[in-house]
Amino acid sequence: MPETKKVSKRQRGRSDMRAIAKVSMGQILGLVEAVDEVSGSADAATIAQEVEMDVAALGPIIGAAEFLGLVEVKDGDLVNTDLADRLLAATSLERRTIIRDIIDEVPVFRQVTDMARAAGRALSREEIVETLTAIVGSHQAGDIFDALVYWGRYVRMVIYDSQSEMFVIQPPST
């Protein structure tokens, strides 16, 4: 399988992190699948009807899918990208690898994972939230930490023990 293509939209600033902090991978995949089912391009209202969701509730999911490089908004229509098409055609394991590559490019995630790798030990939630506060501000730090844990667990990049609140980076599977 070809290496994941780099998408510059993921290189955006910290405000875009809100897009992925509140949605699940299942919601994003559902959106991408719904767009695919209507020939890979449709307006948000059509997709909302397809997934039986209010258009307003679909907004954050669209924002997250766009941020991750899976959809583009062109002339008011949602269009799946080549990366989305590759994701849809991938096996479950390949999907995790593709998504791992995507989130590993998100600057704030990269800073935290680099920090954890450099430390060579488990980091506490407090250490990471303190670092995130310096990057995104205290109002977003907790949400971004939760997103990092959620997305990191999904792609098997992160081990987080909610009892001890300790965070560890796993090496990529070979």
N, C-alpha and C positions, 0 to 999 in steps of 0.2 A: 504494500500500500504506500502511495507517495506521502512524503512528509507534509505536515500541515502547513498550508500557505499562510504567511504572516499578513495580518490585516491591520492597517494603520489605525482604524477607528478604536481599536483596543488600547492604543497608546494615548488616548485622551486623558484629560486631567481628572482630578479627584471627584468632581461633582457627578461624573457619570457613574460612579460606584453605586449611587443610590439605585440605579437601574437593576443591578443584579443582587442587591442586598435583600430584596423582599420577594423574590420569585424563585421557584424551584426549577430544576432541570426538566422535570416532567411537564411543567407548564410551557417551557420554551420548546421542548420537543413536540408537544401537542400543537403549538402554533405552527411550527415548521411543517409538521405533517398535514395540518389543515390547509396551509398555503399550497403544499404539494398536491393535495387532492383536488384543488381547483386550478390545475394546470400550472402551478408555480407562481401565480400572480393573481392578486385580488385586492379589492379595497377592504379596509378594516371592518366595515359594516357587514360585508359578506362573510368574512372570517369569524366575526363575533357570532353571527347566526349559525355558522358551521359548527362552532364549538359551544354553542348555547351559553354565551357569556355576554354581559353588558359591554358595549364598546369602551366605556370609561374604565372598566376593570381590566380590559385587554391592554390598555396603555402601558402599564409597567412591564408587561410581558413583551410587548413589541419593543420597548426601549431596551430591555435586556438582550433580546435576540439581535437587535441592531448593534448594540454595543459589542456583542461577542462576534459580530461579523457573519451572522447566519441569515439575516434578512436585510434588505435595503428598502427604503421608502422612495418610490419613484412616481412622480405625478399623482400622489395620493394613494398609490397601490403598494401593497406589500409584495416584494419579490424575493424568493429564495435565492441565496447566493450559491456559487459552486461549492463552497464549504458546507452549506446546508445539505445540498444534494449528496455530497460525499458522506456526510453524517448519517443521512437517511439510509444510504446503501450499506453502511458499515454494520458489522456484527456488534454485539454488546461490548465486547472487549475493545474492539477498534474504536467504538464511540468514546469510551472512557479515555483512550489514548489521545484522540483528537481533542476532546474537551480539556484534558490535562494540558496539552500544548497551548490551547487557547488561553486558559486562565493563568498559565505560567507566564504569559506575556503581559498580563494586566499589571501596570507598574506598582500599585500599592501591594498587591499580592506578592509580586516578585520581591519587593523590599522585605516583607516579613519572612518569606521563605528563605531568602538569602541570609537574613539575620539568624534564623533558626539553624541553617546549615553551618554558618560560621561559628555559632556558639558550640556546636558539637554536643549539645545536651538538650534535654527537654526544657522548654521555656514555659513560664507561668502565663496564665491569661492576663494577669496584671502587667507583666513585662510587655506583652504584645499590645495590649490596649493602650499603654503609655506611649509606645512607639506610634501606634495608629493615631493617637490624639495629636501628636506633633505633625502628622501628615495631613489628616482630614478634619481635625478639630474634635472636641469632646462630644459634640452633638451627633456625630456619625461613627465614632470609633467603635462603640459596642455593636452596632449593626454590621459594620464592615468585618469585625472579628467573627461574628456569627456567620456571615456569608463565607468568609475564608474557611471556617470549620466545615460548614455544609458542603461547599463546592470541593474543598480539599478531601473530605471523606468520600464524596461521590466518585472522585477520580483516583481514590486510594493514594493520595499524596500526603495526607495528614492523618495522624492518630491524635485524637483529643480525648482525654479522660475527664468527663464532666464532674466526677467526684473530687479528684485532686486538682482539677483545672490546669492540667499540664498538657502541653502541645508539642508534638514531635513530627518532623518531616520524614517521610518514607522515601527511600530511593526509588526511581522508576523501575517497574518490573521489566525483565528482559525476556 
